[in-house]
Amino acid sequence: MIMSWESLYVLILLITANSTPWIVGKLSAGRAAWPMDGGRIAWDGERWLGCHKTWRGFLCGILASAMVSELCTGNVLSGAGFGALSLTGDALSSFIKRRLRCAPGAEVPLIDQLPECLLPLLAYAPHLGLTIYDVLGAALAFSIMGLALTRLRAVMFMLARRN
């Protein structure tokens, strides 16, 4: 089955919102990487979110989503809101992983994908005219891509360590 325009649009926004912080982080070499949690420690002795969640990444992801949305639909605010919710879901994933005592940057299948895609998809479904099939299709496609990229990144890391 072919994806609807709405499903493709939200998938593009999800990819944009969630890849931009990583790209900007690599390009900025750590400059302006203010942690969202301010380095604070939670009740369990772990950081609230960890060092990979920065205001720079959050704001850049929102801005990139707004720009992509402007290009696709002419609606900057919708893209910004969608990006903000997706990155809030990503922060929630980080919060959960810290409570599970996962190492910073550790990949946890589905915990890394579902909050950041379902939060904006469910919130924006009525506004964007998404059906339940659009939401499920975009969430499934995003999760599969995320899992595949995680595997690819792990293989590339292993090969790089050998050399």
Order of alpha helices (4+ residues) and beta strands (2+ residues): alpha-alpha-alpha-alpha-alpha
